[in-house]
Amino acid sequence: MDIRTQSALLASLVGLALGLAMLLRPGRPRVVTLYSVFALTVAGYYLALFFAGIFPEPGWVSRTAVGATILFASLVPLSAVSFFLEFLGVSKEAHMQGRRLALLSGVFGLAVAVTPLAQQNWARVAVSVWVLGTLLTSVSLLLNQVRSQQSRIERLRLMYLALGAGVTIVLAAVDLVGRRYDIPLPPLGPIFSTMYLFFLSQTLLRLRLMDLHELLGKIASQTVLAFILAAVFTVLTVWVKENASLFVFNTVVAAFVTIILMEPLRVKVDEQVVAIFFRERFELLRVLGNLRARMATVIDISEVTRMVLDALHETGRVTHTSVYMMAEDRPGYRLLDSRGPPPEGFLDTAAARGLLLAAASGQKAVLLENVDTRLAALRMHAAEGKRFRDELKRLQDTRAALLQMKSGISVPLVGNDRVIGFLNLWDERVPEAYASDEIALILTVAERLATVLENSKLYEKIRERDRLAALGEMAAGLAHEIRNPLGAIKGAAQCLDPKRLPGEDGEFLGVIVEEVNRLNGVVTAFLDYARPLKQNFGQTDLNEVVTRTMRLIQNDVPKQIELAVQLDLTAPRVDGDAEQLKQVLINLVQNAVQAIGTPGGRITVGTVKQDRFGDFRGGTVNEFVEVHVSDTGPGIPLDQQQHIFVPFFTTKEKGTGLGLAICQRIVKNHGGSIAVHSKPGEGCTFVIRLPALPAEVPGVETGPTDGTPFPSTRPALPPSPPSPEASPRREKKRKAG
């Protein structure tokens, strides 16, 4: 059996396997069925060619094999044209000429195969020319479709298919000439036919062009590797062919050498093939591999973000890349850094609903191209029902979020069983920019990035704890050293009795006493901020906390300022310390009073149950409760809003800058966040956001719920005197601090 006959058998077996494998797929579409027919027809042709090769002597077996070869060869154009017309979506009315030629080819082949013409050389040549010419019709179909496509990706995909079909037809023709005239040519026709059938099957199964690029790279690398290992095996065995025992020994040695060289050679060959034929892809894989190692030594959030974005952008494979991180001041994700045209600065959790649902379902990356493909399929096969509408809405939300972030592929950064951010990449020049192995490396980089972000948060907490410990030690000593002289100064000034001194002398003594008291308040606030919080956590009803706090301070609010309460009676309870939360509300209301000033205005304090999506932890959604403190004052300038929670930052003449810092610390210790929303001239709203307990218990039904002014009547029991932290003397005006 010569090499040509063996290659025909191999092609027939592979074609048969491909055709049956696709035919056995459940729920296969029509195009897959037609591909199976095409593959089985090619397999039948090469199987008949194999039998004609092993039975060359004249006889009924030889005549049957030759007739079968002619018949299957004439049926190949019919099955090929039918498949490509269905694959390209060409209507039945279009390209009637190709259909008629293919049908005529089958009739012509049948007429020759079952008659004595099958033994005539001229009839065989005529059938071969007719078949090859008709097969070129399939290539013309592909080329026409390439010219009519608007998408660059589709043009490339179809160009690959047309080029492969053309090369396969040419090599099959060369193989026929070699067989007919006994020319010693390598049997490339069966080999390329098999490869093209495999490539077509992958085109049906893999919709992404980049996956086909990856497939071509693997085929090339495996081919090179096979030739290298075959050369090694040949060198070790061919020279001892005459000596049977030595040949067996060298074959075993060659097998061991092949096994040892297989893995390192495969890795090296893969790298070199990708580097030569796919340079941009090789550069991206190299950068991603180096990036994983470099990120292991970084702990700072801004540094690691800058490192990742710079590395990705410099590859030339990314036009937009960004990192979003969970915001602490409000529900959503804030843009941490980006390269390329800037995306939206903030992504609300409601807008990120689709992405969060995908992450909760275990999806490691969301691709815009997949979302578009699924949307197109849903719209094409429009269906009714809640499930269909929910999926369509989710996909539309996901697509809108990806476009807001300018993302072609978004990888959720998961830490502590929740989505803490997103890593986004996009190459807007092509719809399919990244192959599967590239996406796998991107996922590993995102995993490492999420770990670094979580570690950096932990590191910041440790630094904050150490800083507060050092600050507490310093505060204790500072309070002792300052308060003793202050006590002596105040005592001496009071002994002089400012009322007995005439003129400016008495005023000066009054200033001394007042400033000593203010400095003593500053030391007290400093100690309050530095010392550890003593908390008594338990189930707390925020509606009740707001009601009691407002009744406590209502008489301290000037008459020209209207104090109103709005309660959401469905708001669940929280795990918190009621006294500390009361301290936060008192501070915020007093700041609002100072901000409004003498002209008068309105302060509204209320609770809100959050209806939007919150954090995803373990695939579930956590609810939050918000407390809003709004005023109609002048607002806070934009350039000051980012500093108002920084300790000792203040715009007041006599402020300490610790009031809001203490409020933020208390809220953070409750696992929540506090944020400010303000526009100059339009008032200000502070939003306290706390995690709700799983069991929803309605709030107490005390106090009005419609936003009417809080009643000015005193409570039945006189309120306790306000704590020093809430003293109105500490902060006269509120702009910040």
TIKETOR-535511 format. One record per residue (C-alpha): residue in one letter; y, x, z. Coordinates in steps of 0.02 Angstrom, whole numbers, padded with zeros to 5 digits, always signed. Example, Ala and Ser with C-alpha at 12.3 -4.5 7.8 and 13.67 -1.06 7.14 Angstrom:
// residues 2
a-00225+00615+00390 s-00053+00684+00357 
This chain:
// residues 737
m+00000+00000+00000 d+00163+00079-00056 i+00331+00071+00033 r+00396-00068-00080 t+00251-00182-00036 q+00271-00144+00149 s+00458-00180+00143 a+00423-00346+00056 l+00302-00393+00196 l+00431-00344+00328 a+00566-00447+00242 s+00452-00598+00231 l+00404-00590+00415 v+00584-00570+00475 g+00645-00709+00360 l+00505-00822+00421 a+00548-00785+00603 l+00734-00818+00576 g+00703-00980+00482 l+00581-01048+00611 a+00690-00994+00758 m+00839-01089+00689 l+00731-01236+00639 l+00664-01253+00816 r+00837-01260+00896 p+00863-01428+00983 g+01000-01540+00917 r+01031-01428+00768 p+01168-01481+00645 r+01138-01499+00458 v+01207-01326+00419 v+01075-01246+00531 t+00937-01344+00445 l+00998-01287+00274 y+01005-01108+00337 s+00824-01123+00393 v+00774-01185+00220 f+00869-01039+00141 a+00786-00910+00257 l+00612-00984+00230 t+00639-00982+00041 v+00687-00798+00044 a+00537-00765+00157 g+00423-00856+00034 y+00490-00751-00111 y+00456-00586-00022 l+00286-00646+00040 a+00237-00690-00140 l+00304-00520-00194 f+00195-00438-00060 f+00036-00525-00124 a+00081-00478-00303 g+00093-00297-00245 i-00074-00290-00156 f-00165-00384-00296 p-00101-00298-00454 e-00264-00320-00550 p-00271-00467-00673 g-00353-00622-00599 w-00315-00792-00526 v-00246-00716-00365 s-00125-00606-00462 r-00072-00751-00574 t-00044-00863-00422 a+00059-00729-00335 v+00167-00699-00490 g+00193-00887-00514 a+00241-00908-00331 t+00362-00762-00344 i+00448-00842-00494 l+00452-01013-00411 f+00525-00952-00245 a+00649-00839-00336 s+00713-00989-00435 l+00728-01092-00275 v+00833-00960-00184 p+00996-01004-00279 l+00969-01190-00245 s+00946-01162-00057 a+01088-01033-00051 v+01215-01145-00140 s+01166-01294-00031 f+01188-01192+00127 f+01355-01113+00080 l+01429-01278+00021 e+01385-01356+00190 f+01440-01200+00286 l+01609-01197+00200 g+01634-01384+00217 v+01650-01413+00030 s+01638-01597-00018 k+01495-01660-00125 e+01612-01698-00269 a+01683-01522-00271 h+01601-01377-00361 m+01481-01486-00459 q+01453-01344-00582 g+01376-01235-00447 r+01263-01375-00390 r+01203-01411-00567 l+01169-01226-00603 a+01069-01211-00442 l+00968-01366-00482 l+00938-01307-00660 s+00880-01140-00591 g+00746-01226-00488 v+00687-01330-00637 f+00686-01178-00751 g+00587-01076-00624 l+00460-01214-00599 a+00436-01231-00787 v+00400-01045-00804 a+00295-01028-00646 v+00166-01162-00688 t+00146-01115-00872 p+00076-00963-00962 l+00257-00904-00981 a+00237-00829-00808 q+00133-00689-00886 q+00265-00649-01017 n+00385-00507-00976 w+00532-00584-01068 a+00512-00747-00970 r+00511-00651-00806 v+00667-00554-00855 a+00753-00715-00909 v+00715-00799-00742 s+00775-00645-00647 v+00941-00639-00742 w+00966-00826-00721 v+00929-00817-00534 l+01046-00670-00505 g+01183-00754-00605 t+01163-00916-00509 l+01168-00821-00342 l+01335-00750-00393 t+01396-00931-00389 s+01374-00927-00201 v+01482-00772-00192 s+01615-00858-00298 l+01614-01003-00174 l+01652-00882-00033 l+01788-00793-00132 n+01873-00957-00177 q+01869-01008+00004 v+01944-00840+00056 r+02094-00868-00057 s+02122-01044+00009 q+02116-00999+00194 q+02278-00986+00293 s+02200-00905+00446 r+02182-00717+00438 i+02029-00726+00550 e+01941-00850+00436 r+01984-00745+00283 l+01907-00591+00364 r+01752-00687+00417 l+01723-00756+00242 m+01763-00588+00163 y+01626-00508+00267 l+01504-00642+00209 a+01555-00624+00026 l+01544-00435+00032 g+01373-00441+00115 a+01310-00568-00013 g+01372-00464-00160 v+01293-00303-00095 t+01128-00392-00059 i+01122-00467-00235 v+01158-00300-00317 l+01027-00208-00215 a+00899-00346-00249 a+00933-00325-00436 v+00911-00136-00421 d+00747-00164-00328 l+00685-00279-00468 v+00727-00148-00600 g+00636-00015-00499 r+00482-00124-00484 r+00485-00175-00668 y+00500+00002-00737 d+00414+00092-00592 i+00569+00193-00547 p+00553+00278-00375 l+00703+00195-00294 p+00714+00158-00106 p+00674-00024-00068 l+00850-00070-00009 g+00841-00248-00078 p+00719-00317+00055 i+00805-00219+00194 f+00980-00284+00153 s+00915-00460+00123 t+00841-00459+00297 m+01001-00390+00373 y+01106-00519+00282 l+00997-00662+00342 f+01015-00598+00520 f+01203-00582+00498 l+01213-00761+00434 s+01116-00824+00584 q+01235-00734+00701 t+01384-00808+00607 l+01315-00981+00643 l+01283-00942+00826 r+01437-00837+00860 l+01597-00922+00812 r+01706-00774+00860 l+01744-00643+00728 m+01761-00508+00862 d+01581-00540+00912 l+01533-00509+00731 h+01631-00346+00739 e+01530-00301+00892 l+01369-00348+00802 l+01413-00239+00653 g+01449-00094+00770 k+01283-00115+00858 i+01189-00126+00693 a+01274+00034+00633 s+01240+00127+00796 q+01059+00070+00803 t+01032+00124+00622 v+01104+00297+00657 l+01000+00311+00815 a+00842+00261+00722 f+00870+00394+00589 i+00902+00529+00721 l+00745+00486+00820 a+00642+00471+00660 a+00702+00645+00609 v+00652+00716+00780 f+00481+00632+00769 t+00455+00694+00590 v+00499+00874+00633 l+00375+00875+00776 t+00230+00796+00682 v+00239+00826+00494 w+00193+01010+00497 v+00025+00980+00586 k-00039+00838+00479 e-00195+00933+00427 n-00252+00968+00606 a-00302+00801+00685 s-00308+00858+00867 l-00143+00952+00854 f-00066+00803+00765 v-00115+00687+00909 f-00046+00811+01036 n+00119+00831+00943 t+00132+00642+00922 v+00121+00621+01111 v+00250+00759+01135 a+00363+00678+01004 a+00346+00511+01094 f+00398+00591+01260 v+00546+00678+01178 t+00598+00514+01097 i+00591+00423+01265 i+00692+00560+01351 l+00824+00566+01214 m+00836+00378+01189 e+00962+00329+01323 p+01086+00476+01313 l+01079+00473+01124 r+01109+00285+01120 v+01263+00300+01230 k+01332+00445+01130 v+01296+00364+00962 d+01377+00201+01018 e+01533+00295+01071 q+01545+00393+00909 v+01515+00241+00797 v+01647+00140+00889 a+01767+00289+00887 i+01746+00313+00698 f+01738+00134+00634 f+01831+00038+00771 r+01965+00156+00835 e+02076+00026+00919 r+01928-00049+01007 f+01870+00123+01063 e+02042+00160+01134 l+02045-00004+01231 l+01870+00027+01302 r+01922+00204+01352 v+02081+00144+01438 l+01990+00005+01531 g+01856+00126+01590 n+01986+00252+01653 l+02087+00113+01733 r+01943+00058+01844 a+01928+00234+01916 r+02116+00256+01942 m+02136+00089+02032 a+02016+00144+02169 t+02148+00262+02241 v+02295+00139+02245 i+02340+00018+02384 d+02519-00034+02342 i+02534-00201+02250 s+02680-00153+02139 e+02605+00015+02094 v+02434-00052+02044 t+02515-00193+01945 r+02626-00071+01852 m+02477+00043+01818 v+02370-00098+01745 l+02507-00173+01637 d+02568-00006+01569 a+02391+00049+01525 l+02350-00113+01435 h+02516-00120+01341 e+02504+00060+01281 t+02337+00029+01194 g+02426-00067+01056 r+02298-00208+01073 v+02410-00314+01185 t+02577-00393+01141 h+02593-00492+01305 t+02518-00449+01473 s+02564-00510+01646 v+02505-00529+01824 y+02538-00686+01926 m+02513-00692+02114 m+02504-00837+02235 a+02677-00878+02303 e+02699-00884+02491 d+02852-00995+02493 r+02788-01141+02389 p+02629-01201+02303 g+02602-01106+02142 y+02595-00932+02067 r+02743-00817+02045 l+02759-00688+01905 l+02732-00518+01984 d+02763-00410+01830 s+02742-00419+01641 r+02752-00320+01480 g+02812-00392+01316 p+02918-00550+01300 p+02934-00620+01478 p+02832-00776+01518 e+02877-00915+01640 g+02928-00846+01809 f+02832-00976+01909 l+02676-01079+01876 d+02660-01233+01985 t+02488-01277+02052 a+02498-01442+01959 a+02524-01345+01796 a+02382-01226+01842 r+02262-01369+01875 g+02151-01335+01725 l+02140-01149+01762 l+02099-01180+01944 l+01964-01306+01898 a+01888-01178+01778 a+01887-01047+01915 a+01811-01171+02040 s+01670-01207+01915 g+01629-01021+01906 q+01714-00980+01741 k+01769-00798+01749 a+01893-00803+01605 v+01984-00937+01506 l+02012-00902+01320 l+02145-00994+01222 e+02037-00991+01066 n+01894-01077+01158 v+02012-01209+01227 d+02080-01243+01052 t+01905-01253+00979 r+01848-01377+01111 l+02006-01481+01091 a+01979-01490+00903 a+01798-01543+00929 l+01848-01680+01052 r+01982-01747+00937 m+01864-01744+00788 h+01731-01841+00882 a+01846-01959+00975 a+01755-02052+01112 e+01799-02177+01245 g+01770-02168+01431 k+01844-02087+01585 r+01742-01928+01566 f+01809-01898+01391 r+01988-01932+01444 d+01973-01819+01597 e+01906-01673+01495 l+02040-01696+01362 k+02176-01700+01496 r+02105-01546+01582 l+02098-01448+01420 q+02276-01498+01375 d+02336-01443+01548 t+02243-01279+01528 r+02318-01246+01358 a+02493-01285+01422 a+02470-01164+01568 l+02408-01025+01452 l+02558-01048+01338 q+02677-01045+01487 m+02603-00878+01542 k+02596-00817+01360 s+02411-00785+01382 g+02269-00778+01257 i+02143-00736+01392 s+02176-00774+01575 v+02064-00700+01710 p+02078-00782+01883 l+02095-00654+02022 v+01980-00717+02159 g+01994-00654+02337 n+01929-00730+02497 d+01852-00875+02398 r+02018-00928+02323 v+02120-00892+02168 i+02256-00771+02224 g+02326-00739+02050 f+02295-00718+01863 l+02283-00570+01746 n+02340-00621+01572 l+02323-00534+01403 w+02372-00591+01230 d+02381-00515+01058 e+02481-00645+00963 r+02448-00558+00797 v+02268-00620+00788 p+02181-00774+00861 e+02028-00674+00914 a+02084-00509+00986 y+01944-00453+01103 a+01756-00436+01083 s+01629-00482+01216 d+01606-00305+01283 e+01795-00285+01293 i+01809-00449+01389 a+01671-00389+01507 l+01772-00232+01546 i+01931-00336+01569 l+01835-00440+01697 t+01786-00284+01794 v+01967-00224+01794 a+02023-00396+01856 e+01891-00389+01993 r+01956-00220+02050 l+02135-00283+02039 a+02094-00433+02150 t+02013-00317+02277 v+02166-00204+02279 l+02282-00353+02301 e+02180-00418+02448 n+02171-00244+02526 s+02357-00219+02504 k+02392-00383+02595 l+02280-00328+02737 y+02366-00159+02739 e+02537-00244+02748 k+02479-00349+02894 i+02419-00193+02985 r+02584-00107+02951 e+02678-00260+03013 r+02574-00263+03171 d+02604-00079+03204 r+02789-00099+03168 l+02804-00245+03288 a+02707-00149+03421 a+02827-00002+03406 l+02974-00121+03401 g+02912-00208+03559 e+02900-00045+03654 m+03074+00003+03597 a+03143-00170+03637 a+03078-00165+03816 g+03162+00001+03850 l+03319-00050+03756 a+03336-00213+03853 h+03323-00120+04019 e+03449+00013+03968 i+03575-00112+03898 r+03562-00257+04018 n+03596-00154+04174 p+03766-00089+04112 l+03804-00262+04042 g+03772-00341+04212 a+03889-00218+04296 i+04026-00244+04165 k+04013-00434+04177 g+04011-00431+04367 a+04164-00319+04375 a+04258-00427+04250 q+04217-00586+04345 c+04272-00507+04510 l+04444-00476+04436 d+04452-00666+04404 p+04542-00682+04234 k+04631-00840+04295 r+04734-00742+04421 l+04795-00613+04297 p+04950-00659+04198 g+04972-00653+04010 e+04861-00550+03897 d+04769-00466+04041 g+04677-00626+04082 e+04635-00656+03899 f+04564-00481+03883 l+04451-00508+04033 g+04393-00672+03956 v+04350-00582+03794 i+04251-00453+03893 v+04147-00588+03979 e+04118-00682+03816 e+04064-00528+03719 v+03949-00473+03862 n+03864-00643+03852 r+03848-00628+03662 l+03774-00454+03675 n+03653-00517+03807 g+03602-00654+03683 v+03572-00524+03548 v+03457-00426+03665 t+03364-00587+03708 a+03339-00630+03524 f+03280-00453+03489 l+03151-00468+03628 d+03096-00638+03563 y+03064-00565+03391 a+02977-00407+03453 r+02861-00479+03585 p+02693-00556+03532 l+02695-00744+03514 k+02603-00842+03649 q+02530-00988+03555 n+02438-01142+03613 f+02356-01213+03457 g+02282-01386+03445 q+02282-01544+03338 t+02465-01580+03309 d+02548-01732+03231 l+02700-01669+03134 n+02776-01845+03132 e+02775-01844+03322 v+02848-01667+03328 v+02990-01717+03212 t+03026-01877+03308 r+03034-01794+03478 t+03136-01647+03414 m+03265-01758+03333 r+03284-01862+03491 l+03303-01703+03590 i+03448-01635+03488 q+03530-01795+03424 n+03666-01790+03556 d+03710-01610+03509 v+03744-01659+03329 p+03928-01695+03295 k+03973-01878+03264 q+04037-01844+03088 i+03863-01780+03035 e+03731-01910+02998 l+03554-01868+03057 a+03413-01956+02964 v+03223-01949+02974 q+03095-01987+02838 l+02912-01989+02892 d+02756-01999+02786 l+02639-02100+02896 t+02487-02043+02794 a+02519-01860+02831 p+02365-01780+02913 r+02371-01677+03071 v+02386-01488+03075 d+02318-01354+03190 g+02476-01292+03276 d+02583-01263+03429 a+02700-01411+03450 e+02826-01316+03556 q+02844-01174+03431 l+02860-01296+03286 k+02993-01388+03386 q+03086-01223+03406 v+03083-01198+03216 l+03153-01372+03184 i+03290-01352+03314 n+03344-01188+03236 l+03346-01260+03060 v+03443-01416+03111 q+03572-01314+03208 n+03593-01200+03057 a+03619-01355+02949 v+03751-01420+03071 q+03844-01254+03062 a+03831-01251+02873 i+03905-01427+02853 g+04045-01394+02975 t+04187-01512+03019 p+04201-01612+02855 g+04040-01701+02897 g+03886-01739+02794 r+03704-01784+02810 i+03550-01695+02877 t+03378-01765+02831 v+03218-01711+02916 g+03053-01777+02850 t+02867-01750+02824 v+02780-01753+02654 k+02595-01757+02616 q+02566-01647+02466 d+02485-01744+02323 r+02476-01594+02207 f+02334-01470+02195 g+02329-01340+02332 d+02220-01188+02359 f+02043-01181+02288 r+01926-01114+02420 g+01740-01120+02387 g+01767-01244+02245 t+01863-01369+02354 v+02047-01412+02364 n+02140-01386+02528 e+02278-01508+02573 f+02446-01462+02645 v+02582-01552+02741 e+02765-01510+02717 v+02915-01532+02831 h+03083-01538+02738 v+03250-01503+02822 s+03390-01545+02699 d+03579-01543+02716 t+03729-01582+02608 g+03818-01420+02649 p+03885-01288+02530 g+03714-01212+02498 i+03659-01030+02500 p+03713-00909+02362 l+03570-00857+02247 d+03592-00672+02284 q+03568-00705+02472 q+03417-00820+02462 q+03292-00678+02443 h+03359-00593+02600 i+03382-00735+02723 f+03213-00709+02808 v+03237-00521+02826 p+03264-00474+03011 f+03445-00435+03057 f+03514-00496+02890 t+03658-00614+02921 t+03821-00671+02843 k+03890-00740+03006 e+04026-00655+03103 k+03928-00663+03266 g+03750-00694+03206 t+03600-00586+03250 g+03504-00616+03088 l+03344-00654+03185 g+03342-00845+03189 l+03259-00873+03020 a+03151-00718+03041 i+03079-00793+03200 c+03054-00960+03111 q+02960-00874+02970 r+02852-00778+03092 i+02803-00937+03185 v+02761-01029+03024 k+02659-00883+02956 n+02559-00875+03118 h+02515-01056+03084 g+02443-01005+02915 g+02588-01085+02821 s+02745-01037+02729 i+02931-01074+02737 a+03043-01073+02584 v+03221-01118+02539 h+03277-01219+02388 s+03464-01216+02364 k+03599-01218+02231 p+03776-01171+02281 g+03878-01329+02306 e+03725-01444+02305 g+03660-01423+02482 c+03503-01339+02545 t+03324-01385+02586 f+03205-01284+02694 v+03021-01324+02661 i+02891-01287+02794 r+02715-01296+02720 l+02565-01301+02839 p+02378-01320+02801 a+02312-01491+02851 l+02158-01519+02956 p+02008-01590+02860 a+02008-01752+02960 e+02158-01854+02906 v+02236-01947+03050 p+02393-02048+03013 g+02551-01996+03102 v+02625-02096+03242 e+02732-02240+03186 t+02887-02192+03284 g+03055-02173+03206 p+03117-02245+03043 t+03031-02204+02879 d+03158-02258+02751 g+03287-02120+02772 t+03408-02223+02878 p+03513-02131+03008 f+03419-02089+03167 p+03470-02206+03310 s+03603-02133+03423 t+03533-02211+03583 r+03467-02090+03710 p+03281-02085+03750 a+03218-02169+03907 l+03193-02002+03992 p+03332-01873+03988 p+03289-01730+03875 s+03250-01563+03949 p+03385-01432+03929 p+03368-01336+03768 s+03283-01168+03774 p+03388-01009+03757 e+03318-00984+03583 a+03394-01149+03530 s+03563-01122+03611 p+03708-01170+03496 r+03802-01015+03551 r+03681-00902+03459 e+03732-00953+03284 k+03900-01030+03249 k+03887-01048+03060 r+03741-01053+02942 k+03736-00959+02782 a+03584-00853+02824 g+03491-00771+02967 
